[in-house]
Amino acid sequence: MIMKTYSATPVKSLLGGCTLVGGIVVSLTAFAANAQTATQGDKAPIEQARLSQAFEGTDTCRKFDPIQRYGNELRFQIRRNDAPVGSHVVQFNQGRDGLQVVAQSNIDISFLGFNAYSFAYRSESLWQNNQLAVLSVRVDDDGDQTEVVAKADDQGTLVVKGPDGERALPRDIFPTDHWHCGVLDSNAVLNTITGKANAVDIRANETEMLRTTDGTLRATRFTYDGELETTAWYDADGRWVGLAFDARDGSKITYRCMSCATQTAQKDEE
């Protein structure tokens, strides 16, 4: 996904994302010493209460079944300053070895009839027992190609290889994919561009009506602060339904859901 500072789908040349800049505030030594508290379970009671109130039940994000929640596909239109510039599609398939997830983003921005910027992102992952087991990410950021791969080992860690080398992260860390609402209880996430762990503070805010390509729906707004800064929306069933952030060049980037069930009908004109 695209985020303001680090993201799973950055737009660095034109939109000004800087996913390949900066380091990890929380050291890997700290992660190894206390992997569970580094990723989950450190939120204050008031934040836990807000998280519970955002969804239908306290178990909404446990044993999350995306096929049951989304079907086999989740689709978003990517917009820059409210103009369509691309798409983000997540596909789910239950295989013999576990849940297979493929996420793809494509962005093309034109200026005066010429292609000013292009971006392609593909992530393939395997999930077992609601945890990430295998991950492969390939990115073509306007000609700059990078790759991140990860695999769980027998010691309960996730071995990640990225542009800056190899590191061991907690097995229960969530990648920056957003579709699994279990991430909202985390204090760190796996950046699928850099292969690093980013410290985050995710807070639940008010419930509001969110626009999709076909109308509006009621969703809770969650804000990310820390090494990632973005806003994500989830409905009462824990489904990811929207994303927004300010790009470094001042433009506004939004993910507008194309496959979400709406409460009011108002189809986009584009």
C-alpha positions in Angstrom: 0.0 0.0 0.0 1.1 3.5 -0.4 2.0 5.4 2.7 3.3 8.8 3.3 6.8 8.0 4.5 7.3 4.3 4.0 4.9 2.2 2.1 4.0 -1.1 0.5 3.5 0.8 -2.8 5.5 4.1 -2.9 5.4 6.8 -5.5 8.8 8.3 -5.0 9.6 10.2 -8.2 6.5 12.3 -8.8 4.5 11.8 -5.6 7.4 12.0 -3.4 7.3 8.8 -1.3 10.6 8.1 0.4 10.3 4.4 1.3 14.0 3.8 0.7 15.2 6.5 3.1 15.6 6.3 6.9 16.1 3.5 9.4 14.5 1.4 12.1 13.8 3.3 15.3 13.1 0.1 17.2 16.3 -2.0 17.2 16.3 -5.6 16.0 17.9 -6.5 19.4 14.7 -5.2 21.1 12.6 -7.3 18.7 14.5 -10.5 19.5 14.4 -9.9 23.2 10.6 -9.4 23.3 9.1 -10.3 20.0 5.5 -10.6 21.2 5.3 -7.2 22.9 7.2 -5.6 20.1 4.5 -6.3 17.6 1.3 -6.7 19.6 -0.3 -6.3 22.9 1.2 -3.0 24.2 -1.8 -0.7 23.6 -3.2 1.2 26.5 -6.6 0.0 27.8 -8.4 3.0 26.3 -7.0 2.1 22.9 -8.0 -1.5 23.3 -11.5 -0.4 24.1 -11.7 1.9 21.0 -10.4 -1.0 18.9 -13.1 -3.3 20.2 -15.8 -0.7 19.7 -14.9 -0.3 16.1 -16.0 -3.8 15.2 -19.0 -6.0 15.7 -17.2 -8.3 18.3 -14.0 -8.7 20.2 -13.0 -11.6 18.0 -13.5 -9.8 14.7 -9.8 -9.7 13.8 -8.9 -13.1 15.3 -8.7 -16.1 12.9 -9.5 -13.6 10.1 -10.8 -15.4 7.0 -10.5 -12.9 4.1 -12.4 -15.1 1.6 -15.4 -15.1 4.0 -15.1 -11.3 4.5 -14.1 -10.2 1.0 -14.7 -13.1 -1.4 -11.8 -13.9 -3.7 -10.9 -10.4 -4.6 -10.6 -6.9 -3.1 -10.3 -4.0 -5.6 -9.4 -0.3 -5.1 -9.0 2.6 -7.5 -5.9 4.7 -6.7 -6.5 8.5 -7.0 -4.2 11.5 -6.9 -5.8 14.8 -6.1 -9.2 13.0 -6.8 -8.1 12.0 -10.3 -7.8 8.2 -11.1 -4.2 7.2 -11.7 -4.2 3.4 -11.0 -5.5 0.4 -9.3 -4.8 -2.0 -6.4 -6.1 -5.5 -6.5 -5.8 -8.2 -3.8 -6.7 -11.8 -4.6 -7.3 -14.6 -2.1 -7.1 -18.4 -2.6 -7.3 -21.2 -0.1 -4.7 -23.8 -1.1 -3.5 -27.0 0.4 -0.5 -25.3 2.1 -2.5 -22.3 3.4 -4.0 -19.1 2.3 -2.5 -17.6 -0.8 -2.6 -13.9 -1.3 -1.6 -11.9 -4.4 -1.6 -8.1 -4.3 -0.9 -6.0 -7.3 -0.7 -2.2 -7.8 -0.2 -0.3 -11.0 0.1 3.4 -11.4 0.6 5.5 -14.5 0.7 9.3 -14.4 0.7 11.4 -17.5 1.8 15.0 -18.1 1.0 16.9 -21.3 0.2 13.6 -23.0 3.4 11.9 -22.0 3.9 9.2 -19.4 5.6 11.1 -16.5 5.7 8.2 -14.0 4.9 4.5 -13.8 4.9 2.1 -10.9 4.2 -1.7 -10.7 4.1 -3.7 -7.5 3.4 -7.4 -7.0 3.3 -9.3 -3.7 2.8 -13.0 -3.3 2.3 -14.4 0.2 1.4 -17.6 2.0 -0.4 -17.5 5.3 -0.7 -20.3 7.8 -2.6 -20.2 11.1 -3.2 -16.5 10.5 0.5 -15.7 10.3 2.7 -14.8 7.4 4.8 -17.9 6.4 6.3 -16.9 3.0 6.5 -13.5 1.2 7.8 -12.4 -2.2 7.6 -8.8 -3.4 8.8 -7.3 -6.6 8.7 -3.6 -7.4 9.4 -1.5 -10.5 9.4 2.1 -9.3 9.7 3.9 -12.6 12.6 1.7 -13.6 14.1 1.2 -10.2 13.6 -2.5 -9.4 13.7 -4.0 -5.9 12.8 -7.2 -4.3 11.9 -8.4 -0.8 11.5 -12.1 0.2 10.7 -13.6 3.6 10.2 -17.1 5.1 9.4 -18.3 8.5 12.0 -20.6 10.2 11.7 -23.3 12.9 12.8 -20.9 15.6 9.6 -18.8 15.4 11.1 -15.9 13.5 10.6 -14.5 10.0 13.8 -14.3 8.0 13.6 -11.3 5.7 15.9 -10.4 2.8 15.6 -7.0 1.3 17.7 -4.3 -0.5 19.7 -3.7 2.7 20.4 -7.3 3.6 19.0 -10.0 5.8 17.3 -9.7 9.2 15.2 -11.8 11.6 11.8 -10.4 12.6 9.1 -11.7 14.9 6.9 -14.4 13.3 3.7 -12.6 14.3 4.6 -9.3 12.5 2.1 -8.1 9.9 3.2 -6.8 6.5 2.0 -3.4 5.2 -0.9 -5.0 3.3 -3.9 -3.7 5.3 -6.3 -6.4 4.4 -5.9 -8.2 7.7 -7.4 -6.1 10.5 -5.2 -7.9 13.0 -2.5 -5.4 12.1 -4.4 -2.7 14.0 -3.3 -4.1 17.4 0.4 -3.9 16.4 3.2 -1.7 17.4 5.4 -2.6 14.4 4.9 -3.7 10.8 7.0 -5.3 8.1 7.6 -2.8 5.4 7.3 -4.8 2.2 9.4 -2.3 0.2 12.5 -2.1 2.5 12.2 -5.4 4.2 12.6 -3.6 7.6 10.4 -3.4 10.6 8.8 0.0 11.2 7.6 1.1 14.6 4.0 2.5 14.5 1.3 3.8 16.8 -2.2 2.9 15.3 -5.2 4.6 16.9 -8.9 4.2 16.3 -10.9 7.4 15.7 -14.5 8.2 15.0 -16.8 6.2 12.7 -17.8 8.1 9.5 -19.3 7.7 6.1 -16.6 6.8 3.6 -16.9 7.2 -0.2 -16.4 4.3 -2.6 -16.7 4.1 -6.4 -20.3 3.0 -6.0 -21.6 5.0 -3.0 -20.8 5.4 0.7 -20.4 3.1 3.7 -19.9 3.5 7.4 -16.3 2.8 8.6 -13.9 3.6 11.4 -10.9 5.7 10.7 -7.5 4.5 11.9 -4.4 6.7 11.9 -0.8 5.4 11.7 1.9 7.5 13.4 5.6 6.8 13.8 7.8 5.5 11.0 4.7 5.1 8.9 2.1 7.9 8.5 -1.2 7.1 6.8 -5.0 6.7 7.4 -6.9 3.5 6.8 -10.6 2.7 7.2 -12.3 -0.5 8.2 -15.9 -1.4 8.4 -17.7 -3.1 11.4 -16.7 -6.6 10.1 -13.0 -5.7 10.0 -12.8 -5.3 6.3 -10.3 -2.9 4.9 -12.3 -0.3 2.9 -10.1 2.7 2.3 -6.7 4.4 2.5 -5.4 8.0 2.3 -2.2 10.0 2.8 -0.5 13.2 1.8 2.3 12.7 -0.6 5.5 14.6 -0.2 4.8 16.9 -3.2 1.6 18.0 -1.5 -0.8 15.8 -3.5 -3.5 13.7 -1.8 -3.5 10.0 -2.5 -6.6 7.9 -1.8 -7.6 4.3 -2.3 -11.3 4.2 -3.2 -12.9 0.8 -2.8 -14.4 -0.7 -6.0 -15.7 -4.0 -4.6 -17.2 -2.9 -1.2 -20.9 -3.3 -0.4 -22.3 0.3 0.1 -25.1 1.7 2.1 -25.9 4.5 -0.3 -25.7 4.4 -4.1 -23.6 7.2 -5.8 -21.6 5.9 -8.7 -18.5 7.8 -9.7 -18.8 9.7 -13.0 -15.2 8.8 -14.1 
